Amino acid sequence: MLACVGLGIVSLAVLVSVWPTRFSPGEELISLGAQDIAVSTQDKTYPGSDALRFDAGPEVVYVYLRVEDLDDAGDFEASVFRTARSSIIGRLSGGGGLRVVEGGGEPLGLTGGGVSGVLKFAVRPESERRLPPGNYTVEVHSGGDEAGDGGTLARKYFVVGD
């Protein structure tokens, strides 16, 4: 009887942890040096407008982070997480099948208080031609001390539709 109750509690905890949560497209600027974060399907120096939703699965989404007077000029990287909007199984898939690569661009320049410029990354599917539908979270990280959330400078939340 005790084993059945314990199994029921564990099953309920797993179900609650993977249940789809409310997702709101937008952004979080965590570091003081992070000024703006934007996403676009266009490969530019910096996009003229920011998108929060892409209706048809694009082949690539570029993520741009504008920084000013960032104390750390160390290694920058980005990570991506995807959750399906309507399925618990999709929630378990995480960022599988996706990769983030540096998008190139101009190097950061030295300013009086640190470095300034634009960091650019590209979110691409591993094997498919287009990004699969779902809710996406991209985090840009730094190896430095300035970021207040374990090295995270900023987060961008966007949706890829069917």
DSSP file (Angstrom, degrees, kcal/mol; ACC not computed):
  #  RESIDUE AA STRUCTURE BP1 BP2  ACC     N-H-->O    O-->H-N    N-H-->O    O-->H-N    TCO  KAPPA ALPHA  PHI   PSI    X-CA   Y-CA   Z-CA
    1    1 A M     >        0   0    0      0, 0.0     4,-2.2     0, 0.0     5,-0.2   0.000 360.0 360.0 360.0 -44.3    0.0    0.0    0.0
    2    2 A L  H  >  +     0   0    0      1,-0.2     4,-2.4     2,-0.2     5,-0.2   0.881 360.0  52.8 -63.0 -38.0    2.8    2.4    0.9
    3    3 A A  H  > S+     0   0    0      2,-0.2     4,-2.4     1,-0.2    -1,-0.2   0.878 108.5  50.4 -65.7 -37.7    4.6    1.6   -2.4
    4    4 A C  H  > S+     0   0    0      2,-0.2     4,-2.2     1,-0.2    -2,-0.2   0.912 111.4  47.5 -66.6 -42.7    1.4    2.5   -4.3
    5    5 A V  H  X S+     0   0    0     -4,-2.2     4,-2.2     2,-0.2    -2,-0.2   0.920 113.1  49.0 -64.1 -43.5    1.0    5.8   -2.5
    6    6 A G  H  X S+     0   0    0     -4,-2.4     4,-2.4     1,-0.2    -2,-0.2   0.908 111.2  49.3 -62.6 -42.6    4.6    6.6   -3.1
    7    7 A L  H  X S+     0   0    0     -4,-2.4     4,-2.5     1,-0.2    -1,-0.2   0.879 110.0  52.3 -64.1 -38.4    4.4    5.8   -6.8
    8    8 A G  H  X S+     0   0    0     -4,-2.2     4,-2.3     2,-0.2    -2,-0.2   0.903 110.1  47.7 -63.6 -42.1    1.2    7.9   -7.1
    9    9 A I  H  X S+     0   0    0     -4,-2.2     4,-2.2     2,-0.2    -2,-0.2   0.917 113.1  47.8 -66.1 -43.8    3.0   10.9   -5.5
   10   10 A V  H  X S+     0   0    0     -4,-2.4     4,-2.3     2,-0.2    -2,-0.2   0.914 111.9  50.4 -63.4 -42.7    6.0   10.5   -7.8
   11   11 A S  H  X S+     0   0    0     -4,-2.5     4,-2.4     1,-0.2    -2,-0.2   0.911 110.8  49.1 -61.8 -43.1    3.8   10.2  -10.9
   12   12 A L  H  X S+     0   0    0     -4,-2.3     4,-2.4     2,-0.2    -1,-0.2   0.899 110.2  51.1 -63.2 -41.4    1.9   13.3   -9.9
   13   13 A A  H  X S+     0   0    0     -4,-2.2     4,-2.0     2,-0.2    -2,-0.2   0.900 111.2  47.9 -63.6 -41.5    5.1   15.3   -9.4
   14   14 A V  H  X S+     0   0    0     -4,-2.3     4,-1.4     2,-0.2    -2,-0.2   0.921 111.5  50.4 -65.4 -43.5    6.4   14.2  -12.8
   15   15 A L  H  X S+     0   0    0     -4,-2.4     4,-0.9     1,-0.2     3,-0.3   0.913 111.8  47.2 -61.3 -44.5    3.1   15.2  -14.5
   16   16 A V  H  < S+     0   0    0     -4,-2.4     3,-0.4     1,-0.2    -1,-0.2   0.880 109.7  53.9 -65.2 -38.3    3.1   18.6  -12.8
   17   17 A S  H  < S+     0   0    0     -4,-2.0    -1,-0.2     1,-0.2    -2,-0.2   0.771 115.8  37.8 -70.8 -24.9    6.8   19.2  -13.8
   18   18 A V  H  < S+     0   0    0     -4,-1.4    -1,-0.2    -3,-0.3    -2,-0.2   0.454  85.7 118.7-104.6  -1.3    6.2   18.5  -17.5
   19   19 A W  S  < S-     0   0    0     -4,-0.9    69,-0.0    -3,-0.4    68,-0.0  -0.436  78.1 -99.2 -65.3 135.1    2.7   20.1  -17.8
   20   20 A P        -     0   0    0      0, 0.0     2,-0.2     0, 0.0    -1,-0.1  -0.292  42.1-153.6 -58.1 133.8    2.8   23.0  -20.4
   21   21 A T        -     0   0    0      1,-0.1     2,-0.2    -3,-0.1    -3,-0.0  -0.585  31.5 -79.4-102.4 167.9    3.1   26.4  -18.7
   22   22 A R        -     0   0    0     -2,-0.2     2,-0.5     1,-0.0    -1,-0.1  -0.492  48.1-158.3 -67.4 133.9    1.9   29.7  -19.9
   23   23 A F        -     0   0    0     -2,-0.2    -1,-0.0    62,-0.1   134,-0.0  -0.962   9.5-171.6-120.0 130.4    4.4   31.1  -22.4
   24   24 A S        -     0   0    0     -2,-0.5   133,-0.1   134,-0.0    -2,-0.0  -0.965  21.7-130.6-125.7 115.8    4.7   34.8  -23.1
   25   25 A P        +     0   0    0      0, 0.0     2,-0.3     0, 0.0   133,-0.2  -0.318  62.4  87.4 -60.4 145.3    6.9   36.0  -26.0
   26   26 A G  E     -A  157   0A   0    131,-1.9   131,-3.0    26,-0.1     2,-0.3  -0.978  65.3 -85.0 161.8-149.1    9.2   38.9  -24.9
   27   27 A E  E     -A  156   0A   0     -2,-0.3     2,-0.4   129,-0.2   129,-0.2  -0.984  11.3-148.9-153.7 159.4   12.6   39.4  -23.5
   28   28 A E  E     -A  155   0A   0    127,-2.6   127,-2.6    -2,-0.3     2,-0.8  -0.984   7.8-160.8-131.9 120.8   14.6   39.7  -20.2
   29   29 A L  E     +A  154   0A   0     -2,-0.4   125,-0.2   125,-0.2   124,-0.1  -0.902  20.1 167.8-100.6 108.0   17.6   41.9  -20.0
   30   30 A I        +     0   0    0    123,-1.9   124,-0.2    -2,-0.8     2,-0.2   0.881  52.6  64.6 -92.4 -43.4   19.5   40.5  -17.0
   31   31 A S  S >  S-     0   0    0    122,-2.3     3,-0.8     1,-0.1   116,-0.1  -0.530  78.6-129.8 -83.2 148.4   22.9   42.2  -17.2
   32   32 A L  T 3  S+     0   0    0    114,-0.3    -1,-0.1     1,-0.2    36,-0.1   0.796 109.7  56.4 -64.8 -27.8   23.3   46.0  -16.8
   33   33 A G  T 3  S+     0   0    0     34,-0.1    35,-2.5    36,-0.0     2,-0.6   0.640  84.3  95.0 -79.9 -15.0   25.4   46.0  -20.0
   34   34 A A  E <   +F   67   0B   0     -3,-0.8    33,-0.2    33,-0.2     3,-0.1  -0.688  45.6 170.4 -80.6 120.3   22.6   44.3  -22.1
   35   35 A Q  E     -     0   0B   0     31,-3.0     2,-0.3    -2,-0.6    32,-0.2   0.790  60.0  -8.2-100.9 -34.7   20.7   47.1  -23.9
   36   36 A D  E     -F   66   0B   0     30,-1.3    30,-2.9     2,-0.0     2,-0.4  -0.975  49.8-159.5-163.0 147.2   18.4   45.2  -26.3
   37   37 A I  E     +F   65   0B   0     -2,-0.3     2,-0.3    28,-0.2    28,-0.2  -0.999  20.8 171.5-134.2 132.7   17.8   41.7  -27.7
   38   38 A A  E     -F   64   0B   0     26,-2.5    26,-3.1    -2,-0.4     2,-0.3  -0.944  19.3-148.4-139.3 156.4   16.0   41.1  -30.9
   39   39 A V  E     +F   63   0B   0     -2,-0.3    12,-1.7    12,-0.3     2,-0.3  -0.955  23.2 157.4-126.8 149.7   15.2   38.2  -33.3
   40   40 A S  E     -F   62   0B   0     22,-1.9    22,-3.5    -2,-0.3    10,-0.1  -0.980  45.8-130.6-160.9 158.3   14.8   38.2  -37.0
   41   41 A T  S    S+     0   0    0     -2,-0.3     2,-0.4    20,-0.2    19,-0.1   0.478  86.0  92.1 -90.2  -4.4   14.9   35.9  -40.1
   42   42 A Q  S    S-     0   0    0     20,-0.1     2,-1.1     1,-0.0    20,-0.1  -0.771  75.7-135.3 -96.5 134.5   17.1   38.5  -41.8
   43   43 A D        +     0   0    0     -2,-0.4     2,-0.2     3,-0.0    -2,-0.1  -0.745  53.3 135.9 -87.9  96.1   20.9   38.3  -41.6
   44   44 A K  S    S-     0   0    0     -2,-1.1    -4,-0.0     1,-0.1     0, 0.0  -0.724  71.9 -99.8-131.1 178.2   21.8   42.0  -40.9
   45   45 A T  S    S-     0   0    0      1,-0.3    61,-0.1    -2,-0.2    -1,-0.1   0.919 110.0 -16.8 -66.8 -43.7   24.1   44.0  -38.7
   46   46 A Y  S    S-     0   0    0     18,-0.0    -1,-0.3    -3,-0.0    -3,-0.0  -0.903  82.7-107.3-158.8 135.9   21.0   44.7  -36.5
   47   47 A P        -     0   0    0      0, 0.0     3,-0.1     0, 0.0    -4,-0.0  -0.320  12.9-138.9 -71.3 148.6   17.3   44.2  -37.5
   48   48 A G  S    S+     0   0    0      1,-0.1     2,-0.3    -2,-0.0     0, 0.0   0.764  89.2  21.0 -73.0 -26.0   15.1   47.2  -38.1
   49   49 A S  S    S-     0   0    0    -10,-0.0     2,-0.4     2,-0.0    -1,-0.1  -0.962  76.6-125.7-141.4 159.6   12.2   45.5  -36.3
   50   50 A D        -     0   0    0     -2,-0.3     2,-0.4   -12,-0.1   -10,-0.2  -0.861  19.8-153.0-107.3 137.2   11.9   42.7  -33.7
   51   51 A A        +     0   0    0    -12,-1.7   -12,-0.3    -2,-0.4     3,-0.1  -0.876  18.4 179.9-110.1 143.1    9.6   39.7  -34.2
   52   52 A L  S    S+     0   0    0     -2,-0.4   107,-2.3     1,-0.3     2,-0.3   0.482  75.4  39.1-112.0 -11.1    8.0   37.7  -31.4
   53   53 A R  E     -b  159   0A   0    105,-0.2     2,-0.5   -28,-0.1    -1,-0.3  -0.999  56.9-165.2-143.7 137.6    6.2   35.2  -33.7
   54   54 A F  E     -b  160   0A   0    105,-2.6   107,-3.4    -2,-0.3   -14,-0.0  -0.981   8.9-163.0-120.8 116.0    7.2   33.5  -37.0
   55   55 A D  S    S+     0   0    0     -2,-0.5     2,-0.4   105,-0.2    -1,-0.2   0.950  76.2  40.9 -69.9 -51.4    4.2   32.0  -38.7
   56   56 A A  S    S-     0   0    0    106,-0.2   106,-0.1   104,-0.1    75,-0.1  -0.815 105.1 -96.3 -97.8 138.6    5.9   29.6  -41.1
   57   57 A G        -     0   0    0     -2,-0.4    -2,-0.1   104,-0.2    -1,-0.1  -0.323  45.3-145.3 -55.8 110.7    8.8   27.6  -39.8
   58   58 A P        -     0   0    0      0, 0.0    73,-3.2     0, 0.0     3,-0.1  -0.337  14.8-126.9 -74.7 160.8   11.9   29.6  -40.9
   59   59 A E  S    S+     0   0    0      1,-0.3     2,-0.3    71,-0.3    -2,-0.1   0.818  91.9   3.8 -73.6 -31.2   15.2   27.9  -41.8
   60   60 A V        -     0   0    0     64,-0.1     2,-0.4   -19,-0.1    -1,-0.3  -0.991  59.0-154.4-153.2 147.1   17.1   30.1  -39.4
   61   61 A V  E     - G   0 123B   0     62,-1.8    62,-3.0    -2,-0.3     2,-0.4  -0.997  18.4-145.4-124.1 126.3   16.3   32.8  -36.7
   62   62 A Y  E     -FG  40 122B   0    -22,-3.5   -22,-1.9    -2,-0.4     2,-0.5  -0.744   7.3-154.8 -92.3 137.1   19.0   35.3  -35.9
   63   63 A V  E     -FG  39 121B   0     58,-3.1    58,-2.4    -2,-0.4     2,-0.5  -0.954   8.9-166.7-113.9 126.7   19.4   36.6  -32.4
   64   64 A Y  E     -FG  38 120B   0    -26,-3.1   -26,-2.5    -2,-0.5     2,-0.5  -0.955   5.9-171.9-117.4 127.5   21.0   40.0  -31.8
   65   65 A L  E     -FG  37 119B   0     54,-2.8    54,-3.0    -2,-0.5     2,-0.5  -0.971  10.1-155.9-119.7 116.8   22.1   41.2  -28.4
   66   66 A R  E     -FG  36 118B   0    -30,-2.9   -31,-3.0    -2,-0.5   -30,-1.3  -0.811  16.4-174.0 -92.6 125.4   23.2   44.9  -28.2
   67   67 A V  E     -FG  34 117B   0     50,-2.9    50,-2.5    -2,-0.5     2,-0.4  -0.914  10.7-168.9-120.5 147.1   25.6   45.6  -25.4
   68   68 A E  E    S-     0   0B   0    -35,-2.5    48,-0.2    -2,-0.3     3,-0.1  -0.997  73.0  -9.3-135.7 131.0   27.1   48.8  -24.1
   69   69 A D  E    S+     0   0B   0     -2,-0.4     2,-0.4     1,-0.2    47,-0.2   0.859  78.5 178.4  52.6  41.4   29.9   49.2  -21.5
   70   70 A L  E     - G   0 115B   0     45,-2.8    45,-2.1   -37,-0.2    -1,-0.2  -0.625  25.7-143.7 -74.6 126.7   29.8   45.4  -20.7
   71   71 A D  S    S+     0   0    0     -2,-0.4     2,-0.5    43,-0.2    -1,-0.1   0.822  79.7  62.4 -62.9 -32.8   32.5   44.8  -18.2
   72   72 A D        +     0   0    0      1,-0.1    43,-0.1    43,-0.1    72,-0.1  -0.826  48.0 178.9-105.4 130.1   33.5   41.4  -19.6
   73   73 A A        +     0   0    0     -2,-0.5     3,-0.1    41,-0.1    -1,-0.1  -0.061  49.8 120.8-109.4  29.8   34.8   40.8  -23.1
   74   74 A G  S    S-     0   0    0      1,-0.2     2,-0.3     0, 0.0    -2,-0.0   0.285  73.5 -41.9 -76.5-154.9   35.2   37.0  -22.5
   75   75 A D        -     0   0    0     67,-0.0    68,-1.4     1,-0.0     2,-0.4  -0.560  55.9-160.1 -77.2 133.8   33.6   34.1  -24.3
   76   76 A F  E     +C  142   0A   0     -2,-0.3     2,-0.3    66,-0.2    66,-0.2  -0.917  16.5 164.8-114.2 142.4   30.0   34.6  -25.3
   77   77 A E  E     -C  141   0A   0     64,-1.8    64,-3.6    -2,-0.4     2,-0.3  -0.959  20.3-145.5-148.2 164.5   27.6   31.7  -26.2
   78   78 A A  E     -C  140   0A   0     -2,-0.3     2,-0.3    62,-0.2    62,-0.2  -0.951   6.3-161.7-132.6 153.7   23.9   31.1  -26.6
   79   79 A S  E     -C  139   0A   0     60,-2.3    60,-2.5    -2,-0.3     2,-0.4  -0.956   8.0-149.4-132.7 154.4   21.6   28.2  -25.9
   80   80 A V  E     -C  138   0A   0     -2,-0.3     2,-0.4    58,-0.2    58,-0.2  -0.963   8.6-172.0-128.7 142.3   18.1   27.4  -27.1
   81   81 A F  E     -C  137   0A   0     56,-2.3    56,-2.5    -2,-0.4     2,-0.4  -0.993   6.8-167.1-130.3 138.4   15.2   25.6  -25.6
   82   82 A R  E     -C  136   0A   0     -2,-0.4     2,-0.4    12,-0.2    54,-0.2  -0.986   5.3-175.0-128.6 138.3   12.0   24.6  -27.3
   83   83 A T  E     -C  135   0A   0     52,-2.2    52,-3.3    -2,-0.4     8,-0.2  -0.991  28.5-120.5-127.0 140.4    8.7   23.4  -25.9
   84   84 A A        -     0   0    0     -2,-0.4    50,-0.1     3,-0.2     3,-0.1  -0.533  20.9-136.1 -73.7 145.8    5.7   22.2  -27.9
   85   85 A R  S    S+     0   0    0     -2,-0.2    -1,-0.1     1,-0.2   -62,-0.1   0.780  92.4  26.9 -76.6 -26.8    2.7   24.3  -27.2
   86   86 A S  S    S+     0   0    0      1,-0.1     2,-0.4   -66,-0.0    -1,-0.2   0.387 105.4  71.4-122.9   5.5    0.1   21.6  -26.9
   87   87 A S     >  -     0   0    0      1,-0.1     4,-1.4    -3,-0.1    -3,-0.2  -0.971  55.1-151.1-133.4 139.5    1.7   18.4  -25.9
   88   88 A I  H  > S+     0   0    0     -2,-0.4     4,-1.2     2,-0.2    -1,-0.1   0.881 105.3  54.1 -67.3 -38.2    3.3   17.0  -22.7
   89   89 A I  H  > S+     0   0    0      1,-0.2     4,-0.7     2,-0.2     3,-0.4   0.903 106.5  52.1 -63.4 -40.2    5.6   14.8  -24.8
   90   90 A G  H >4 S+     0   0    0      1,-0.2     3,-0.8     2,-0.2     4,-0.5   0.839 103.0  59.2 -62.5 -32.9    6.7   17.9  -26.7
   91   91 A R  H >< S+     0   0    0     -4,-1.4     3,-0.7     1,-0.2    -1,-0.2   0.842 103.1  52.7 -63.9 -33.1    7.5   19.6  -23.4
   92   92 A L  H 3< S+     0   0    0     -4,-1.2    -1,-0.2    -3,-0.4    -2,-0.2   0.675  91.9  76.3 -75.1 -16.8    9.9   16.7  -22.7
   93   93 A S  T X< S+     0   0    0     -3,-0.8     3,-1.8    -4,-0.7    -1,-0.2   0.740  71.3 177.6 -72.0 -22.0   11.8   17.3  -26.0
   94   94 A G  T <   -     0   0    0     -3,-0.7   -12,-0.2    -4,-0.5    -1,-0.2  -0.262  63.9 -27.4  58.1-138.9   13.6   20.4  -24.7
   95   95 A G  T >  S+     0   0    0    -14,-0.2     3,-1.6   -15,-0.1    -1,-0.2   0.175  91.0 147.0 -96.2  17.2   16.0   21.8  -27.3
   96   96 A G  T <   +     0   0    0     -3,-1.8     3,-0.1     1,-0.3    -3,-0.0  -0.236  65.8  21.2 -57.0 138.1   16.7   18.5  -29.0
   97   97 A G  T 3  S+     0   0    0      1,-0.3    29,-3.5    28,-0.1    30,-0.4   0.546 105.2 100.8  83.0   7.4   17.4   18.9  -32.7
   98   98 A L  E <   -H  125   0B   0     -3,-1.6     2,-0.3    27,-0.3    -1,-0.3  -0.899  46.7-173.0-123.1 153.0   18.4   22.5  -32.5
   99   99 A R  E     -H  124   0B   0     25,-2.5    25,-2.7    -2,-0.3     2,-0.5  -0.989  14.6-145.7-142.3 153.2   21.7   24.3  -32.5
  100  100 A V  E     -H  123   0B   0     -2,-0.3     2,-0.3    23,-0.2    23,-0.2  -0.981  21.0-179.2-119.3 128.0   23.0   27.8  -31.9
  101  101 A V  E     -H  122   0B   0     21,-2.4    21,-3.3    -2,-0.5     2,-0.1  -0.912  37.7 -94.4-124.2 152.9   26.0   29.0  -33.8
  102  102 A E  E     -H  121   0B   0     -2,-0.3    19,-0.3    19,-0.2     3,-0.1  -0.440  28.7-150.2 -63.7 136.4   27.8   32.3  -33.8
  103  103 A G        -     0   0    0     17,-3.1     2,-0.2     1,-0.3    18,-0.2   0.377  27.9-135.7 -91.7   4.8   26.4   34.5  -36.5
  104  104 A G        +     0   0    0     16,-0.5    16,-0.5     1,-0.1    -1,-0.3  -0.535  44.1 140.9  77.8-143.8   29.6   36.4  -37.1
  105  105 A G        -     0   0    0     -2,-0.2   -60,-0.1    -3,-0.1    -1,-0.1  -0.453  59.5 -23.4  97.6-173.4   29.4   40.2  -37.5
  106  106 A E        -     0   0    0     -2,-0.1    12,-0.3     1,-0.1     3,-0.1  -0.448  69.0-111.5 -73.9 143.2   31.5   43.0  -36.2
  107  107 A P        -     0   0    0      0, 0.0    11,-0.1     0, 0.0    -1,-0.1  -0.359  41.4 -92.4 -69.7 156.2   33.7   42.4  -33.2
  108  108 A L        -     0   0    0      9,-0.1     2,-0.3   -35,-0.1     9,-0.2  -0.411  41.9-135.4 -67.8 144.9   32.9   44.2  -30.0
  109  109 A G  E     -I  116   0B   0      7,-3.0     7,-2.8    -2,-0.1     2,-0.3  -0.761  16.4-109.5-104.2 150.6   34.7   47.5  -29.5
  110  110 A L  E     +I  115   0B   0     -2,-0.3     5,-0.3     5,-0.2     2,-0.2  -0.584  39.4 177.6 -76.6 135.3   36.3   48.9  -26.4
  111  111 A T  E >   -I  114   0B   0      3,-3.6     3,-0.8    -2,-0.3   -43,-0.0  -0.740  47.1 -87.5-125.9 178.0   34.6   51.7  -24.7
  112  112 A G  T 3  S+     0   0    0      1,-0.2     3,-0.1    -2,-0.2    -2,-0.0   0.849 126.4  33.0 -56.8 -37.8   35.3   53.7  -21.5
  113  113 A G  T 3  S-     0   0    0      1,-0.0     2,-0.3     2,-0.0    -1,-0.2   0.406 131.2 -65.7-102.6   2.4   33.4   51.2  -19.3
  114  114 A G  E <  S- I   0 111B   0     -3,-0.8    -3,-3.6   -41,-0.0     2,-0.3  -0.929  83.7 -22.3 155.7-129.3   34.0   47.9  -21.1
  115  115 A V  E     -GI  70 110B   0    -45,-2.1   -45,-2.8    -2,-0.3     2,-0.3  -0.900  49.3-170.7-121.6 151.7   33.0   46.6  -24.5
  116  116 A S  E     + I   0 109B   0     -7,-2.8    -7,-3.0    -2,-0.3     2,-0.3  -0.961  32.9  77.3-138.1 155.1   30.1   47.7  -26.8
  117  117 A G  E    S-G   67   0B   0    -50,-2.5   -50,-2.9    -2,-0.3     2,-0.5  -0.965  72.6 -52.3 145.9-158.9   28.6   46.3  -29.9
  118  118 A V  E     -G   66   0B   0     -2,-0.3     2,-0.4   -12,-0.3   -52,-0.2  -0.972  32.4-155.6-123.4 127.8   26.2   43.6  -31.2
  119  119 A L  E     -G   65   0B   0    -54,-3.0   -54,-2.8    -2,-0.5     2,-0.4  -0.860  18.4-164.5 -95.1 134.1   26.5   39.9  -30.5
  120  120 A K  E     +G   64   0B   0    -16,-0.5   -17,-3.1    -2,-0.4   -16,-0.5  -0.982  11.9 173.8-128.1 133.9   24.8   37.8  -33.2
  121  121 A F  E     -GH  63 102B   0    -58,-2.4   -58,-3.1    -2,-0.4     2,-0.4  -0.928  20.5-139.3-131.4 155.9   23.8   34.1  -33.0
  122  122 A A  E     -GH  62 101B   0    -21,-3.3   -21,-2.4    -2,-0.3     2,-0.6  -0.976   5.8-151.2-120.2 128.9   21.9   31.9  -35.4
  123  123 A V  E     +GH  61 100B   0    -62,-3.0   -62,-1.8    -2,-0.4   -23,-0.2  -0.885  28.9 169.7 -97.1 120.4   19.3   29.3  -34.3
  124  124 A R  E     - H   0  99B   0    -25,-2.7   -25,-2.5    -2,-0.6     2,-0.2  -0.930  36.1-109.0-130.9 152.2   19.2   26.4  -36.8
  125  125 A P  E     - H   0  98B   0      0, 0.0   -27,-0.3     0, 0.0   -28,-0.1  -0.545  23.3-136.3 -75.7 148.9   17.6   23.0  -36.9
  126  126 A E  S    S-     0   0    0    -29,-3.5   -28,-0.1    -2,-0.2   -29,-0.0   0.950  90.3  -6.8 -69.0 -50.7   20.0   20.0  -36.7
  127  127 A S  S    S+     0   0    0    -30,-0.4    -1,-0.1     3,-0.1     2,-0.1   0.659 113.6  82.9-124.4 -24.5   18.5   17.8  -39.4
  128  128 A E  S    S-     0   0    0    -31,-0.3     3,-0.0     2,-0.1   -31,-0.0  -0.342  74.3-126.0 -81.1 165.5   15.2   19.4  -40.6
  129  129 A R  S    S+     0   0    0      1,-0.1     2,-0.3    -2,-0.1    -1,-0.1   0.808  91.6  32.5 -78.4 -30.2   15.0   22.1  -43.2
  130  130 A R  S    S-     0   0    0     -6,-0.1   -71,-0.3   -70,-0.0    -2,-0.1  -0.879  92.8 -94.6-128.9 156.8   12.9   24.4  -41.0
  131  131 A L        -     0   0    0    -73,-3.2     3,-0.1    -2,-0.3   -71,-0.1  -0.514  48.8-118.2 -67.3 133.0   12.6   25.2  -37.3
  132  132 A P        -     0   0    0      0, 0.0    28,-0.1     0, 0.0    -1,-0.1  -0.339  35.7 -89.7 -71.8 155.7    9.8   23.1  -35.8
  133  133 A P  S    S+     0   0    0      0, 0.0     2,-0.3     0, 0.0    28,-0.2  -0.277  76.3  89.4 -61.8 149.4    6.7   24.8  -34.3
  134  134 A G  E    S- D   0 160A   0     26,-2.5    26,-2.6   -50,-0.1     2,-0.5  -0.906  77.3 -58.7 153.8-177.4    6.9   25.6  -30.6
  135  135 A N  E     -CD  83 159A   0    -52,-3.3   -52,-2.2    -2,-0.3     2,-0.4  -0.868  51.4-157.3 -98.3 127.5    7.9   28.1  -28.0
  136  136 A Y  E     -CD  82 158A   0     22,-3.3    22,-2.0    -2,-0.5     2,-0.4  -0.857  14.3-171.2-113.1 140.2   11.5   29.1  -28.0
  137  137 A T  E     -CD  81 157A   0    -56,-2.5   -56,-2.3    -2,-0.4     2,-0.5  -0.995   6.7-169.7-126.4 123.9   13.8   30.5  -25.3
  138  138 A V  E     -CD  80 156A   0     18,-2.7    18,-2.4    -2,-0.4     2,-0.4  -0.965   3.2-166.2-114.4 128.5   17.3   31.7  -26.3
  139  139 A E  E     -CD  79 155A   0    -60,-2.5   -60,-2.3    -2,-0.5     2,-0.5  -0.946   8.2-152.7-113.6 133.6   19.7   32.6  -23.5
  140  140 A V  E     -CD  78 154A   0     14,-2.5    13,-3.4    -2,-0.4    14,-1.1  -0.928  20.6-167.2-106.0 127.2   22.9   34.5  -24.2
  141  141 A H  E     -CD  77 152A   0    -64,-3.6   -64,-1.8    -2,-0.5     2,-0.3  -0.779  12.4-160.5-116.7 155.2   25.7   33.8  -21.7
  142  142 A S  E     -C   76   0A   0      9,-2.9   -66,-0.2    -2,-0.3     5,-0.0  -0.963  22.9-137.1-129.5 149.9   29.0   35.3  -20.8
  143  143 A G  S    S+     0   0    0    -68,-1.4   -67,-0.1    -2,-0.3     9,-0.1   0.494  78.5  94.7 -80.4  -2.4   31.9   33.8  -18.9
  144  144 A G  S    S-     0   0    0    -69,-0.2    -2,-0.2     7,-0.2     3,-0.1  -0.104  83.3-114.3 -86.4-177.4   32.3   37.0  -16.9
  145  145 A D  S    S+     0   0    0      1,-0.2     6,-0.1     5,-0.0     5,-0.1   0.593  94.3  82.9 -92.2 -14.3   31.1   38.1  -13.5
  146  146 A E        +     0   0    0      5,-0.1  -114,-0.3     2,-0.0    -1,-0.2   0.857  67.9  90.8 -66.5 -35.8   28.8   41.0  -14.7
  147  147 A A        -     0   0    0     -3,-0.1     4,-0.4     1,-0.1     3,-0.3  -0.357  65.7-153.1 -63.9 136.9   25.8   38.8  -15.5
  148  148 A G  S    S+     0   0    0      4,-0.4     2,-0.3     1,-0.2    -1,-0.1   0.564  80.8  59.8 -89.5  -8.2   23.6   38.4  -12.4
  149  149 A D  B >  S-E  152   0A   0      3,-0.7     3,-1.2     0, 0.0    -1,-0.2  -0.571 130.7 -62.9-124.2  67.4   22.0   35.1  -13.3
  150  150 A G  T 3  S-     0   0    0     -2,-0.3    -2,-0.1    -3,-0.3     3,-0.1   0.839 108.2 -43.9  62.6  35.5   24.8   32.5  -13.5
  151  151 A G  T 3  S+     0   0    0     -4,-0.4    -9,-2.9     1,-0.3     2,-0.4   0.395 101.0 140.0  91.5  -3.1   26.4   34.2  -16.5
  152  152 A T  E <   -ED 149 141A   0     -3,-1.2    -3,-0.7   -11,-0.2    -4,-0.4  -0.635  27.0-179.4 -79.8 126.2   23.2   34.9  -18.4
  153  153 A L  E     -     0   0A   0    -13,-3.4  -122,-2.3    -2,-0.4  -123,-1.9   0.858  63.6 -17.9 -88.7 -42.6   23.1   38.3  -20.0
  154  154 A A  E     -AD  29 140A   0    -14,-1.1   -14,-2.5  -125,-0.2     2,-0.4  -0.987  52.2-143.0-160.8 160.2   19.7   38.2  -21.6
  155  155 A R  E     -AD  28 139A   0   -127,-2.6  -127,-2.6    -2,-0.3     2,-0.4  -0.984   8.9-161.8-130.6 144.6   16.8   35.9  -22.7
  156  156 A K  E     -AD  27 138A   0    -18,-2.4   -18,-2.7    -2,-0.4     2,-0.5  -0.995   4.0-162.2-126.1 133.2   14.5   36.1  -25.7
  157  157 A Y  E     +AD  26 137A   0   -131,-3.0  -131,-1.9    -2,-0.4     2,-0.3  -0.966  22.1 155.4-116.2 124.8   11.2   34.3  -25.9
  158  158 A F  E     - D   0 136A   0    -22,-2.0   -22,-3.3    -2,-0.5     2,-0.4  -0.945  31.7-125.9-145.8 166.9    9.5   33.8  -29.3
  159  159 A V  E     -bD  53 135A   0   -107,-2.3  -105,-2.6    -2,-0.3     2,-0.5  -0.930   6.0-159.5-120.4 136.0    7.0   31.5  -31.1
  160  160 A V  E     -bD  54 134A   0    -26,-2.6   -26,-2.5    -2,-0.4  -105,-0.2  -0.976  24.3-152.3-110.0 120.3    7.4   29.5  -34.3
  161  161 A G              0   0    0   -107,-3.4  -104,-0.2    -2,-0.5  -108,-0.0  -0.205 360.0 360.0 -86.5 178.3    3.9   28.6  -35.6
  162  162 A D              0   0    0   -106,-0.1  -106,-0.2   -29,-0.1  -107,-0.1   0.443 360.0 360.0 -74.9 360.0    2.7   25.7  -37.8
